[in-house]
Amino acid sequence: MQLYYSPTAVTAMLQTMNTKDIVNQTVLVVVGCSFFIFFIIATRFRQNVIAKIGIT
């Protein structure tokens, strides 16, 4: 079974796929950066709390 696509349909499909990929990558980068920053802040906060309590 062969599927025949017109060039415009293929181009449109590729464009929508590219847009989705770009959006997904942007979301991943934003989420990754937010998580990384949160992780750094949480680690420093934990170290400060541990230092204040005096438990090492």
Biopython code that builds the backbone (N, CA, C, O; Angstrom):
import numpy as np
from Bio.PDB.StructureBuilder import StructureBuilder

atoms = [
    (1, "MET", "N", (0.839, -1.187, 0.000)),
    (1, "MET", "CA", (0.000, 0.000, 0.000)),
    (1, "MET", "C", (0.878, 1.242, 0.000)),
    (1, "MET", "O", (1.688, 1.445, 0.904)),
    (2, "GLN", "N", (0.709, 2.063, -1.016)),
    (2, "GLN", "CA", (1.529, 3.262, -1.116)),
    (2, "GLN", "C", (0.676, 4.491, -0.885)),
    (2, "GLN", "O", (-0.467, 4.562, -1.336)),
    (3, "LEU", "N", (1.235, 5.451, -0.182)),
    (3, "LEU", "CA", (0.540, 6.705, 0.073)),
    (3, "LEU", "C", (1.158, 7.793, -0.784)),
    (3, "LEU", "O", (2.380, 7.932, -0.846)),
    (4, "TYR", "N", (0.312, 8.557, -1.440)),
    (4, "TYR", "CA", (0.807, 9.633, -2.287)),
    (4, "TYR", "C", (0.427, 10.965, -1.654)),
    (4, "TYR", "O", (-0.746, 11.249, -1.411)),
    (5, "TYR", "N", (1.436, 11.762, -1.396)),
    (5, "TYR", "CA", (1.202, 13.079, -0.808)),
    (5, "TYR", "C", (1.573, 14.148, -1.825)),
    (5, "TYR", "O", (2.547, 14.013, -2.567)),
    (6, "SER", "N", (0.778, 15.213, -1.844)),
    (6, "SER", "CA", (1.166, 16.352, -2.679)),
    (6, "SER", "C", (2.301, 17.078, -1.971)),
    (6, "SER", "O", (2.372, 17.045, -0.743)),
    (7, "PRO", "N", (3.175, 17.722, -2.701)),
    (7, "PRO", "CA", (4.314, 18.413, -2.090)),
    (7, "PRO", "C", (3.866, 19.426, -1.035)),
    (7, "PRO", "O", (4.531, 19.581, -0.011)),
    (8, "THR", "N", (2.747, 20.116, -1.271)),
    (8, "THR", "CA", (2.295, 21.107, -0.293)),
    (8, "THR", "C", (1.906, 20.422, 1.007)),
    (8, "THR", "O", (2.188, 20.939, 2.088)),
    (9, "ALA", "N", (1.258, 19.257, 0.915)),
    (9, "ALA", "CA", (0.861, 18.533, 2.124)),
    (9, "ALA", "C", (2.096, 18.090, 2.895)),
    (9, "ALA", "O", (2.145, 18.197, 4.121)),
    (10, "VAL", "N", (3.099, 17.590, 2.164)),
    (10, "VAL", "CA", (4.331, 17.147, 2.833)),
    (10, "VAL", "C", (5.003, 18.333, 3.513)),
    (10, "VAL", "O", (5.439, 18.241, 4.661)),
    (11, "THR", "N", (5.083, 19.450, 2.789)),
    (11, "THR", "CA", (5.723, 20.637, 3.369)),
    (11, "THR", "C", (4.969, 21.095, 4.603)),
    (11, "THR", "O", (5.581, 21.436, 5.615)),
    (12, "ALA", "N", (3.642, 21.104, 4.529)),
    (12, "ALA", "CA", (2.843, 21.529, 5.671)),
    (12, "ALA", "C", (3.074, 20.596, 6.846)),
    (12, "ALA", "O", (3.221, 21.052, 7.980)),
    (13, "MET", "N", (3.109, 19.276, 6.587)),
    (13, "MET", "CA", (3.346, 18.315, 7.657)),
    (13, "MET", "C", (4.708, 18.550, 8.288)),
    (13, "MET", "O", (4.840, 18.539, 9.512)),
    (14, "LEU", "N", (5.740, 18.766, 7.440)),
    (14, "LEU", "CA", (7.086, 18.988, 7.962)),
    (14, "LEU", "C", (7.129, 20.266, 8.788)),
    (14, "LEU", "O", (7.776, 20.316, 9.834)),
    (15, "GLN", "N", (6.436, 21.299, 8.314)),
    (15, "GLN", "CA", (6.443, 22.567, 9.049)),
    (15, "GLN", "C", (5.783, 22.405, 10.410)),
    (15, "GLN", "O", (6.305, 22.891, 11.413)),
    (16, "THR", "N", (4.637, 21.724, 10.455)),
    (16, "THR", "CA", (3.968, 21.547, 11.743)),
    (16, "THR", "C", (4.839, 20.694, 12.663)),
    (16, "THR", "O", (4.924, 20.966, 13.860)),
    (17, "MET", "N", (5.486, 19.665, 12.116)),
    (17, "MET", "CA", (6.364, 18.827, 12.930)),
    (17, "MET", "C", (7.511, 19.663, 13.475)),
    (17, "MET", "O", (7.842, 19.569, 14.657)),
    (18, "ASN", "N", (8.125, 20.489, 12.613)),
    (18, "ASN", "CA", (9.234, 21.327, 13.061)),
    (18, "ASN", "C", (8.773, 22.281, 14.150)),
    (18, "ASN", "O", (9.465, 22.468, 15.151)),
    (19, "THR", "N", (7.602, 22.885, 13.957)),
    (19, "THR", "CA", (7.097, 23.820, 14.969)),
    (19, "THR", "C", (6.886, 23.098, 16.281)),
    (19, "THR", "O", (7.257, 23.611, 17.337)),
    (20, "LYS", "N", (6.291, 21.905, 16.232)),
    (20, "LYS", "CA", (6.068, 21.141, 17.465)),
    (20, "LYS", "C", (7.397, 20.816, 18.131)),
    (20, "LYS", "O", (7.530, 20.929, 19.350)),
    (21, "ASP", "N", (8.397, 20.406, 17.318)),
    (21, "ASP", "CA", (9.702, 20.082, 17.889)),
    (21, "ASP", "C", (10.313, 21.291, 18.557)),
    (21, "ASP", "O", (10.858, 21.194, 19.656)),
    (22, "ILE", "N", (10.221, 22.452, 17.883)),
    (22, "ILE", "CA", (10.799, 23.678, 18.441)),
    (22, "ILE", "C", (10.109, 24.020, 19.750)),
    (22, "ILE", "O", (10.766, 24.355, 20.735)),
    (23, "VAL", "N", (8.782, 23.935, 19.761)),
    (23, "VAL", "CA", (8.034, 24.236, 20.984)),
    (23, "VAL", "C", (8.427, 23.263, 22.083)),
    (23, "VAL", "O", (8.655, 23.669, 23.222)),
    (24, "ASN", "N", (8.506, 21.985, 21.750)),
    (24, "ASN", "CA", (8.873, 20.981, 22.757)),
    (24, "ASN", "C", (10.261, 21.254, 23.313)),
    (24, "ASN", "O", (10.477, 21.178, 24.522)),
    (25, "GLN", "N", (11.213, 21.576, 22.420)),
    (25, "GLN", "CA", (12.578, 21.853, 22.872)),
    (25, "GLN", "C", (12.599, 23.077, 23.774)),
    (25, "GLN", "O", (13.284, 23.088, 24.796)),
    (26, "THR", "N", (11.843, 24.117, 23.393)),
    (26, "THR", "CA", (11.806, 25.335, 24.211)),
    (26, "THR", "C", (11.248, 25.017, 25.585)),
    (26, "THR", "O", (11.796, 25.447, 26.600)),
    (27, "VAL", "N", (10.144, 24.256, 25.619)),
    (27, "VAL", "CA", (9.533, 23.894, 26.903)),
    (27, "VAL", "C", (10.521, 23.098, 27.738)),
    (27, "VAL", "O", (10.670, 23.343, 28.935)),
    (28, "LEU", "N", (11.204, 22.132, 27.099)),
    (28, "LEU", "CA", (12.168, 21.318, 27.836)),
    (28, "LEU", "C", (13.280, 22.177, 28.407)),
    (28, "LEU", "O", (13.678, 21.995, 29.558)),
    (29, "VAL", "N", (13.789, 23.118, 27.606)),
    (29, "VAL", "CA", (14.882, 23.975, 28.070)),
    (29, "VAL", "C", (14.426, 24.826, 29.243)),
    (29, "VAL", "O", (15.130, 24.945, 30.246)),
    (30, "VAL", "N", (13.227, 25.424, 29.111)),
    (30, "VAL", "CA", (12.708, 26.277, 30.187)),
    (30, "VAL", "C", (12.519, 25.464, 31.459)),
    (30, "VAL", "O", (12.931, 25.883, 32.540)),
    (31, "VAL", "N", (11.891, 24.295, 31.325)),
    (31, "VAL", "CA", (11.657, 23.451, 32.499)),
    (31, "VAL", "C", (12.988, 23.004, 33.098)),
    (31, "VAL", "O", (13.161, 23.007, 34.316)),
    (32, "GLY", "N", (13.921, 22.623, 32.236)),
    (32, "GLY", "CA", (15.233, 22.180, 32.715)),
    (32, "GLY", "C", (15.952, 23.272, 33.472)),
    (32, "GLY", "O", (16.503, 23.021, 34.544)),
    (33, "CYS", "N", (15.957, 24.492, 32.932)),
    (33, "CYS", "CA", (16.626, 25.611, 33.602)),
    (33, "CYS", "C", (15.956, 25.915, 34.931)),
    (33, "CYS", "O", (16.632, 26.125, 35.938)),
    (34, "SER", "N", (14.621, 25.939, 34.936)),
    (34, "SER", "CA", (13.896, 26.225, 36.176)),
    (34, "SER", "C", (14.238, 25.172, 37.232)),
    (34, "SER", "O", (14.499, 25.504, 38.388)),
    (35, "PHE", "N", (14.234, 23.909, 36.826)),
    (35, "PHE", "CA", (14.531, 22.833, 37.767)),
    (35, "PHE", "C", (15.966, 22.944, 38.283)),
    (35, "PHE", "O", (16.225, 22.724, 39.466)),
    (36, "PHE", "N", (16.904, 23.291, 37.380)),
    (36, "PHE", "CA", (18.313, 23.419, 37.754)),
    (36, "PHE", "C", (18.483, 24.541, 38.774)),
    (36, "PHE", "O", (19.157, 24.366, 39.789)),
    (37, "ILE", "N", (17.866, 25.701, 38.502)),
    (37, "ILE", "CA", (17.954, 26.844, 39.419)),
    (37, "ILE", "C", (17.325, 26.471, 40.761)),
    (37, "ILE", "O", (17.888, 26.751, 41.819)),
    (38, "PHE", "N", (16.154, 25.836, 40.707)),
    (38, "PHE", "CA", (15.485, 25.412, 41.937)),
    (38, "PHE", "C", (16.368, 24.451, 42.725)),
    (38, "PHE", "O", (16.438, 24.528, 43.951)),
    (39, "PHE", "N", (17.040, 23.547, 42.016)),
    (39, "PHE", "CA", (17.905, 22.575, 42.677)),
    (39, "PHE", "C", (19.058, 23.277, 43.378)),
    (39, "PHE", "O", (19.398, 22.936, 44.511)),
    (40, "ILE", "N", (19.670, 24.272, 42.699)),
    (40, "ILE", "CA", (20.787, 25.015, 43.295)),
    (40, "ILE", "C", (20.310, 25.754, 44.543)),
    (40, "ILE", "O", (20.960, 25.706, 45.587)),
    (41, "ILE", "N", (19.163, 26.442, 44.426)),
    (41, "ILE", "CA", (18.633, 27.197, 45.569)),
    (41, "ILE", "C", (18.320, 26.243, 46.718)),
    (41, "ILE", "O", (18.644, 26.537, 47.869)),
    (42, "ALA", "N", (17.695, 25.105, 46.419)),
    (42, "ALA", "CA", (17.339, 24.148, 47.462)),
    (42, "ALA", "C", (18.590, 23.614, 48.144)),
    (42, "ALA", "O", (18.613, 23.459, 49.365)),
    (43, "THR", "N", (19.632, 23.332, 47.365)),
    (43, "THR", "CA", (20.868, 22.806, 47.949)),
    (43, "THR", "C", (21.494, 23.834, 48.877)),
    (43, "THR", "O", (21.902, 23.502, 49.990)),
    (44, "ARG", "N", (21.573, 25.090, 48.421)),
    (44, "ARG", "CA", (22.159, 26.142, 49.259)),
    (44, "ARG", "C", (21.322, 26.348, 50.510)),
    (44, "ARG", "O", (21.856, 26.507, 51.607)),
    (45, "PHE", "N", (20.006, 26.344, 50.335)),
    (45, "PHE", "CA", (19.117, 26.535, 51.486)),
    (45, "PHE", "C", (19.334, 25.419, 52.507)),
    (45, "PHE", "O", (19.413, 25.671, 53.709)),
    (46, "ARG", "N", (19.431, 24.184, 52.013)),
    (46, "ARG", "CA", (19.656, 23.048, 52.903)),
    (46, "ARG", "C", (20.996, 23.198, 53.624)),
    (46, "ARG", "O", (21.082, 22.949, 54.827)),
    (47, "GLN", "N", (22.042, 23.605, 52.898)),
    (47, "GLN", "CA", (23.357, 23.775, 53.520)),
    (47, "GLN", "C", (23.304, 24.856, 54.588)),
    (47, "GLN", "O", (23.905, 24.696, 55.651)),
    (48, "ASN", "N", (22.587, 25.969, 54.327)),
    (48, "ASN", "CA", (22.464, 27.041, 55.309)),
    (48, "ASN", "C", (21.751, 26.542, 56.554)),
    (48, "ASN", "O", (22.185, 26.806, 57.676)),
    (49, "VAL", "N", (20.638, 25.809, 56.349)),
    (49, "VAL", "CA", (19.890, 25.279, 57.485)),
    (49, "VAL", "C", (20.756, 24.324, 58.291)),
    (49, "VAL", "O", (20.769, 24.381, 59.521)),
    (50, "ILE", "N", (21.480, 23.446, 57.603)),
    (50, "ILE", "CA", (22.347, 22.479, 58.298)),
    (50, "ILE", "C", (23.426, 23.226, 59.071)),
    (50, "ILE", "O", (23.746, 22.874, 60.206)),
    (51, "ALA", "N", (23.988, 24.270, 58.441)),
    (51, "ALA", "CA", (25.043, 25.029, 59.118)),
    (51, "ALA", "C", (24.486, 25.752, 60.338)),
    (51, "ALA", "O", (25.149, 25.809, 61.373)),
    (52, "LYS", "N", (23.281, 26.303, 60.235)),
    (52, "LYS", "CA", (22.700, 27.010, 61.374)),
    (52, "LYS", "C", (22.385, 26.051, 62.508)),
    (52, "LYS", "O", (22.605, 26.376, 63.675)),
    (53, "ILE", "N", (21.872, 24.875, 62.178)),
    (53, "ILE", "CA", (21.503, 23.910, 63.223)),
    (53, "ILE", "C", (22.770, 23.331, 63.844)),
    (53, "ILE", "O", (22.805, 23.016, 65.033)),
    (54, "GLY", "N", (23.811, 23.196, 63.020)),
    (54, "GLY", "CA", (25.072, 22.658, 63.529)),
    (54, "GLY", "C", (25.208, 21.173, 63.298)),
    (54, "GLY", "O", (26.095, 20.538, 63.867)),
    (55, "ILE", "N", (24.340, 20.603, 62.467)),
    (55, "ILE", "CA", (24.421, 19.177, 62.152)),
    (55, "ILE", "C", (25.185, 19.046, 60.831)),
    (55, "ILE", "O", (24.806, 19.648, 59.826)),
    (56, "THR", "N", (26.248, 18.266, 60.840)),
    (56, "THR", "CA", (27.019, 18.107, 59.614)),
    (56, "THR", "C", (26.877, 16.690, 59.107)),
    (56, "THR", "O", (27.453, 16.344, 58.076)),
]
sb = StructureBuilder()
sb.init_structure("model")
sb.init_model(0)
sb.init_chain("A")
sb.init_seg("    ")
for serial, (resi, resn, name, xyz) in enumerate(atoms, 1):
    if name == "N":
        sb.init_residue(resn, " ", resi, " ")
    sb.init_atom(name, np.array(xyz, "f"), 0.0, 1.0, " ", f" {name:<3s}", serial, name[0])
structure = sb.get_structure()
